[in-house]
């Protein structure tokens, strides 16, 4: 057994997936183990474990295996330099959309359409609005002062 590799049973225990799920994902190409023993038994690498955990989190977010597979196929089409999307990219589920973060850019995992997040502009806008509006504590102290003036 190569150093740093994990058997199917170890991988199932670490990831919380069943042996059956691991076999299905291997057969369908969702997450394929990095190696095999001389006897043909699967061996998962640490990178494989990360991919499996990511896929599991997507399932926990109610994304179907078929949709995860379509997202991965789409990612390899529009980001051909990414060999292991579940490991190399950050995936975020927002409702029905799976967003892919790569560096400072975000994409829809299925369409490849880039999402534009002008974060600096948004932060400046929020700060401006917060400075214009009185804080809740300021509102109560102003009301208390007015009551004292009228009493």
N, C-alpha and C positions, 0 to 999 in steps of 0.2 A: 504494500500500500504506500503510495507516495506521501511524503511528509506534507502536512498542511491540507490534507484532503479528508473528506468526511463520507462515511457510508450512508446509505439511504436511511437506515434506522437513526443514526446520529443526526442527520439532516432533518428528519421528521421531528425529532425531539427539540432541536434548536429552533426550527421555524414554526412549529405548531401545525404543520401540514401533515396529512396522512400519507402513508406510503403509496396509497392508491392515487392521491392527487399528484404526488411527485412523478409516478409512472405515467399518468395521463399527460401531465405537462411536458414530460420528456418526449413521449410519443408524438405529441402534437406540435412540438418545437417551441412552446412558450418559454420554458427555461430548460436548457439542455445541460447536463452535467459536463464538467470540463474533462473528465477522464474516466477510464475503466480499468479494472484490474486485469491481470492475465486471464482470469476466469470469466471475464465479461461482466463483473459487478460494477455498478455505477459508483463514481467518486465525485463528490461536489467540492469545489474550492470555496474559499472565503468570499470571493466575488460572486459565485453562484448563490451563496447564502444571502448576500445583500439583494440580489435580483429576486430570489424567492420571497424574502420578507417584503420587498416592495410590491410584488404581485399580490401577496396576501393582503397587504394594507389596501390596495386598490379593490380587492374583493370585499374587504370589510366596509369599504365606502360604497358598496353596492354597484360596482362596475363588473360586468360579466366577463368571464374568461374570453369570450369571443371578441368583446370590445377591446379588452387589453391587447389581445393578439393583433387586432386591426390597428390599434394605436402604434404598436411596435413596428408593424410592417410599414405603416405610413412614415414613422420616424426614420426608418432606414432608407426610405425613398428620398425624403427631403433633407435629411442630414446624413449623407452617405459616409461621412468620416466617423460616425458614431457606431462602434462595433457592438457595444452592450448598453442599449438605451436605459434599461432598468437600473444600471449601475452608474453610468456616466452622467445622467441627467436627473434633474429634480422634477418630480411629477406632483401636481396638485389637482385635486378634484374639486370643482366648483359646480355643484348641481349636475347637469348632464355633460359638462365640458371637462376634459382632462387637459390641463395646461402643463406645458413642458417649459422648464426654466433652464436656459443654457447661458451661463454668464449673466449678463444684465438684460437678456432678451427673453421674451415669453412667446410661445407658439401654442396653437390648438393642436393637440396630438393627432387628430384625424385629418385635418385639412392642411395643416402646415401654415395656416394664416397667422401672421404675427400679431400679437396683442401689444399695444403701445401703452405703457404706463409712465406718464410724465410725473414721476415720484417727486422730484424737486419742486415742480410747479404746484403739485397737490399739497405738499408740506407747507409751502409759502402761503397758499390760499387758506389753509386751515389756520395757520398762525395769525393771518390777517383778520379772519372772522373772529377768532378767539379774543383778539385785542379789542375789537369793536364792541363785542357784547359784554355786558357786565356779568361778573361771576355771581353765582347764586348767593354767596355770602354777602356780596355788596348790595344785592337787592334787599335782603332782610335788614341790614343795618340802615339802609336808606329809609325803609318803611318805619323802623323803630324811631329814627330821628324825626321823621315827620309827625309821628304820634306824639312825641315829646313836645314838639313845637305847638301842636294844636291843643294840648291838654292844659 
